Amino acid sequence: MKYSSQGKQYRLDLFPTTLEKSLDPSNRWYKLAGAIPWEEIERVYNKCLRNKHRGGGNKPVRMIVGALIIKHKMNLSDEETVQIIPENSYMQYFVGIEEFTSKPIFDSSLFVYIRKRLDLETFNDLTLAVMEEEKRREEEAGKKRVEGNRGREDGVRGNHPANNTEKEDGKEDDSFMDEDGKYHSGCLKVDATCCDVEVKYPTDLDVLNDAREVSEHLIDKLCKLSASPKPRTCRKQARREFLRVIKKKRKPKTLIRKGIRQQPGYPGRNIQSVAGMVSGSSTSILNGLNRTGRQWIGTIIKVYHQQKGMYDTKTHQCGERIISVFQPHVRPIVRGKSKSKVEFGAKIGVAVANGYTFIDHFSRDAYNESVDLKTHVEAYIVRFGHLPATCYADKIYMNRENRAYLKGLHVRAAGKPLGRPGKEMQTEEYKLQSAKDMGKRNESESTFGTGKRVYNANDVRAKLPDTADAWTAACFLAKNVMKFLKGLLWLLFERSKLGLGKKFLMMDRIFLIQRATAA
């Protein structure tokens, strides 16, 4: 018996070319595409553009923002994001492509310009637009739920679960009007964290070696531009001395200090050679360097003075310490965590409202996050038009000044009060309320965990300060969009449950009519 293979290749042109007709509506990207308020997002995004009167046209906003969401949801690089969208028809539909195409939607370098164009306030506005859309859908679902309950009350109640009345969501109604006539509603949860950048763990020897190598590269470039002979750099000797220390399995303090004493002289001599070449040239040869090259000169000078000063004073601390020649804006942030006492990146102050995350403060330097509380409350008032009813924060936020500020606004400060514990704190009611407050405050901690582990907010790969800020904000935007998708799926479930209740009500009526007819 002759065997014939059944592995037949189907022709792609047999399927419909229009994506909307050929895709499964239950797919997550399909649902998101029809639920996200693209018109409102386009209005927010267009504020960042400066081509209203001149310049070329921009890509569609749905394509730009959709590609950003896909990138950070799937943890892809810029190049992989542009490659994976033509391979997935659902992603193409999500970014607004009507027909299937195998061509890239745009070049991967466009992501850099997008990150330069968007700022933190724009990402917060995008999140606010998504949150308002969810609120609108919840209100519509609530109206339909009330109408369904009225229909069940008008009919005959059965014993099945669909006819049992349920509470809305089990949420607390904490809205009230204070003595000053100001409206309070909702809760504000604030906290701060550090978003690490992708940089190797810095040591003094590594920073000095990078400064030496960069200064040698600058000398080679300037000599080529000015057609002058290369000055003496001792690069082979410096490299040999660096490897003699760095390759040791065990490095005693005396050996490290000896290496730090030797290394600063090499970049210092190179900077003097660069200064001599610039001053001896009839024309400014610095114009031949790009912006990064000119910035490197200032960075190397600063590294030399910092390392020389710390060596002379026998300390390991200095102001605005540079830990990377290639990313001089990155600072060490002392956090005191069990995993690592020092983190390298930006410190952000985050506010969580209705499950959505907003970044209100972004700083490269370490600071006391207690000063952010007023900023968070003021931003809450601007976003929602009223004051919060309760503020959940860590102990570091609840100092005397912040407690007096919240008390003046009639906002409840959830947390352990200052001073000795009173008798009312020993009651079971107070302990139960404290446990509830602590559980609600943990939402900000879970936000950081989700943003870092799932959306890689602790592995920022953008190298420039403004693009790194946009990278971090885009991670939390993707998290907020996925939270919106979960809320959308819950509303669909509630709608289907309401339809099931109507079906049970109709069955009851038919059963009663049949029984009356038989009688």
N, C-alpha and C positions, 0 to 999 in steps of 0.2 A: 504494500500500500504506500503510495507516494504521499509524503507530508508536505503541506504547503503552509507557509507562514500566514497568520491572520493579522500581523501588525501592519495595518494599512494607515498610511498618512493621509489625513483629511485636508482638503484644500481650505485655506483661510478665507478665500473670497466667497465661500458658500454662506458665511455668517453675515449678518447685517453690519454695515459699516458705521452706522450711527450708534454711539456708545450707549445712549440712554435706553434704546430699545433692546439691547443685547445683554445688559448687565443684570445681576441679581440685586433687587432692591434691599435685601437683608444685609448686604455687605456694609461694613463700618464706614468705609470711605464714601460709599454711595449715600448713606444716611447723613453723614457730616456735610456732604456737598449741598444737600437740599435743606439743611437746618441752619447752617452758619449765615448770619446776616451780612452777605457780601457787599450790599449797597452801603451799609453803615461803615464797614471796614474800608471800603474805597474812599469814603469821605474823610476818614481819619488819615489814611495813607497819603492822600493827595495834598494834605497840608505840608508834608515834608518835601514835596517836589518844587522845583524852581524853574520849570520849563513852561510856565503859563504863557509867556509872551515870546520866548525864544528857546531854541534847543530842540533836539529830536524828541519824538514821542516815546513814551515808556511802555513797558510790557503791561498786560492786564494785571490789575491788583490781585485778582483771584489766583493767577498763575504765580505771582511773586510770594504772596503770603501762604498759599497752599504748598509751594515747594519748601518754604521754611518750616512749616508744620511737619511735613513728611521727613525732612532732614533730621529734626531733633526728636521726632517720635521713634524713628527707626535707628537713631544713632549712627548716621552715615556721614561721610565726608562730603565736601562740595562736589567732587568729581563723581562719587558713587551715587549721589542724589540725582544728578543730571542723567546718569546712565540707567538707573532703575526705573525712572518714570516712563520711558518709552517701552519698558518690558512689562509694565503692569497697566492693564486697561482701566482698572478701578482708580488708580492714582491719576491717570490721564483725565478721567472724568472729574475727579476731585479738583484738579487745577483748572478746569474749565475748557478742556479740549472736547470738541463735539464728535470728531471722527478719529479712529485709531490711527496712530502714526508711529513710525519707528525712528523718527528724527529727534534729536535733543530739543527740548523746548527753548533753551538758551545756553550760553556758554557758562561754565562753572565759575569763571572770574566775576560774573555779575553778582554773586553772593557777597563779595567783598564790598562792592559799591552799595549794596542793599544795607549791609551792616553799618557802613559809614553814614548812610542817609537816615536810618532810624535811630531814635534815642529812647531813653527809658520812659519818658512821658508818652511817646507814641505807643509803645507796647502796653502801657497801662490803659490807654484809651481803647486799644484793641480788645483787651480783656474785659473792659467795662461794657463794650458793645456786645460781646458774647454773653455776658452775665445778664444784661437787660433783655436779650432775646430769650434766655431761659426763663426769666421772670414773666415775660409776656406769655410764653407757652404754658407756664404753670397757672397763670390766671385764667387762661382759656380752658385748661383742663379742670380747674376748680369750678368754673361756671357750668361746664358739662356735667361734672359730678353732682353739683347741686340740683340740676335739672333731672338727672337720673334718679336721685334720691326722692325728689318730689313725685316722679312717675311711679316709683315703687310704693310710695305712701298712698297714692291714689288707687293703686291696684290691690290685689289680695296678697297678703304676706304669707309666704310659705315657710318651711323649716330649713330650706337650703341656705348655705352661707351667703349667697349673693344678695339676699334680702336683709341681712343684718347691717345696721348702720355702723359706720366706723368713723373714727376721728380723722381729722385732716391729715396731719403728718406726725402728731405727737410733739410738735414744737412748742416752746414756751412763747407766750405772747407777752413780751417785755416792752411793748411800746407804751409811752406815757408822755404827758406834758408836764414840764417842771414848773417851779415857782415863777421863773422869769418868762414863761410863755413860750419856751423853746421845746420843739418836738424831739423825742428820743426814740430810736428804734434800732434793733439789731445789736450785734456784739462785735467788738474789735479785738483781734488777737495779734499781738506783735512779738517779734523776736528778731534776732540777728544771727548771721552765720558768715562763714568765709567760703568763697567759691575758688577752689584751687585752679591754677593755670598749669598747663603742660610745660614744666621746666624741670631740669634735673636738679637733684638736691644740691644746694650751693655749699661750697667750701671756699675758704680764702684762697687756697692754692689754685682751684679751678677758675675762680674769677680773675685772678692775676694772669693765669695762663691764657685765658680767652682775651684779656686786654692786650697782652703781648702779641698774640697772633693777629688780632684785628689791626693793631698799630702797624705791624709789618705789612699787612695787606694794603693799608693806606699809603705807606711809603712806596711800595711797588707801583701803585696807581699814580701817585704824584710824580714819581720819576719818569714814568712813561709819558705823562702829559707835558712835563717840562723838558723832556729829553736830557736830563741831567744824570750823572752817575749815582748809583745807590750808595748811601752812607753805610757805615758799619753798624750792624744790628746784633751780632752775636746770637743769631737765632738757633744755631746748632747747639751751642753751649747751654743756652737757656732751656732748650728742649731736653737735653740730657740731664740737667740738674732737676728739672721737673719730674721726669720719669724715675729718677733715682729715689725720689720720695714717694711718689704716688703709687708705685708698684710694690711697695713693701706691704706684706700681709699685716704686720703689726707696726703701727706708726706711733712711737712715743712722742710726748709733747716737745721734747728737745729737738727731735728731728723735724717736726712740723714747723716749729718756730725758726729753725735754721733755714728751711725752705722759704718761709714767708719773708725772711730777711734778705734772701738772695733775689727773689722774683720781682719786687717792685722796681728795682733799678732798670730792668730791661724796658718795660713800657715807658718809664720816665725818660730814658735816653731817646727812645723812639719819638716821643712827643716833642722833645727838643729839636730833633732832626726835622720833624714836620714843620715846626715853627720857623726854623732857619730856611727851609725851602720856600715857605710862603713869603717870608719877609725879603728874601733875596731875589724873588721873581719880579720882573718889571710889570707884569699883569697878574691879576688874581687867578692863580691856578685852582683855587677852591671852587670856582664856578664849574670846573670840569667834574667835580664830585656830585653825586646825587644827594638828595636830602638825607638819606640814611647815613652816607659817608660823613657828611658834615656833623650829624648828631653823634656819630661814634667818637669824634675828636673830643667833644665836651664830656662824653661819658667816660672815656679813658682817663682824662685829667681828674675827674671826680673820683674814679676808682683808685687812682694812685694816691691822692691825698687822704682818702678814707682809710685805706689799708696801711699807709705809712703812719697815720695818726694813731690807729689802734695798736700797731706794733710798738710805737714809742711809749704809749701810755699803758701798755699791757692790758688792754680791755678788748671785749668782743662786741661792743655796742657803739653805735654812732647814729646821728640823725640822718634820716632819708638814706639809709644804707642800700646800696645797689647789690643785688644778689645775682644779676644776669646782665652781661654787657649787651646782649641782643634784645632784652626786654627790661630796660632800665626803670620803667614805671612800676614794676612789681616790687612789693615790699613784704618783709616778713611780718606776719600777724600772729602774735603770741596768744594762743587760745587756751592752753592748759588741758587739752583733751587727752584721754587715755591712749588714743591711737598715736597722736603726734602732738607735742606741746606747741610746735610752731607750724603754721600753714602759710603757704605762699600764694597770694592771690588778692582778690578784692573782698572787702567786708561790706555786706549789704544789710540794710534794715528792711524787714519784710512785714507787711500787714496782710492778714487773712480775714476776709469778710465774705460770708455766705459760701464758704468753701473755695473761693477764688483768691489767688495770690497776687499781691501788688508789691512792687519794689519801690519804696519811697526814698531810700538813701543808698548811694553807691559811693564808696570811698576806697582809695588805694592805701591809705594809711590807717593804722590801728587807732581806734577811738572808743570812748565809753558809750555804749549804745543807749544809755539812759537818756541822753539828750535827744533821741529820736522820737520820744513819746509825743511831744507837742506836734512834731511834723506829721506823725501818723494820724493824730486826731484831726488836724487841720485838713489833711488830704481826704479823710473820710467825709468831712463836712462838704468839701467841694464835689466829691463824687456823687454822694447820695442826697445832699441837700438837707441833712439833719444830723443831729449828734447821735453817737452810739449810746445805748443804754448801759452796757457793761464793757469794761476793758479788761482783758485777760493778758497778763504779762508775767515775765520772770521776776525774781526778787530784785535783780539789779535795776529794773525799771521803777520799782515801787519804793523810791526814796521819799523823803519828806516833801521836797519841792514838787515832784510829780503827783503825789497824793493830794497836796493842796490844790494843784492845778485841776485835777479831775473833780475834786470836791466843789470847786468853784463853778464847774460846768454841770454839776449834778449828775456825774457819771460814776457808776459804782466801780470801785477798784477791787477786782476779784483777786484775793490773795491774802496771805497771812499778814495781819497788821503789825506795825512796829511796836517795840517795847515788850514788857512782860505779858505773858498770856493771862487774860482775865478769866473770871468765872464763867462767862457766857461761852468761852471757847472750849469748855469742858463738856458741854452738852452734846447729846447725840445728834440733835438737829444741826448744830454748827459743824460737827465733824462730817456729817453727810453732805452738807453744802460745800465744804472745803474739798471733799473728794470729787464732787461734781465739777467744781471749778477747775481742779487740776486736770481732770479728764478732758474738759473742753479746751484748756490751754495746750494740751498735747497735740492738737491739730496742727499748730505751727511747726512742731517738731516733726510730725509725720510729713508735712509739706516739704521740709528740707530733705528728709530721707528719700521721698519719691523723686524730688527734683534732681538729687545727686545720683542715686542708684539707677533709676530708670531712664532719666533724660540727660545724664552726664553733665550736670551743672558743676561738678567738681573736677572736670577735665576740659577746661576751656583751652581751645587750640588756636584761637585768634591771637595774633602777635601784637597788634596795635591797641592802644588804650581804648579808643572809641569802638572798634570792632569787637574787642573783648567784652565791653559792656553790653553791646547788642547781642552777642552770643549768649551771655548769661540770661538776659531778659527773654530771648527766644526760647530757651529751655523751659522757663516757667510759663510762657505763652502756650507751648505745646501741651504742658501739663494741664493748664486751664481748659484748653479745647477738649482734651480727653475727659475731663471732669464734666464738661458740657455734654459730651456724647453719652456718658453714663446717666446723666439726668434725663436726656432725651429717650433713652431706652426704658427708663422707669416710667416716664409719661406714656409711652406706647403700651407698656404693660398695664398701667392703670386704665387706659382707654379700652384695651381688650377685655379687662375684667369688668368694666362697665357694660360693654356689649354683651358679655356672658350673663350679667345680671338681667338685662332686658330680655334675653332669650329665655331665661328661667321664668320670668314674669309672664311672658306670652304662653309658655307651656302650662303654667298654673291656670290661666284664663281658659285655655282650650279644654283642660281637664274638667274645670267646673261646669263649662257649657255642656260637655258630653255627659257628665253625671246628671245635670238637670234635665237634659233631653231624655235620658234613659228612665228617669223617675217619672 
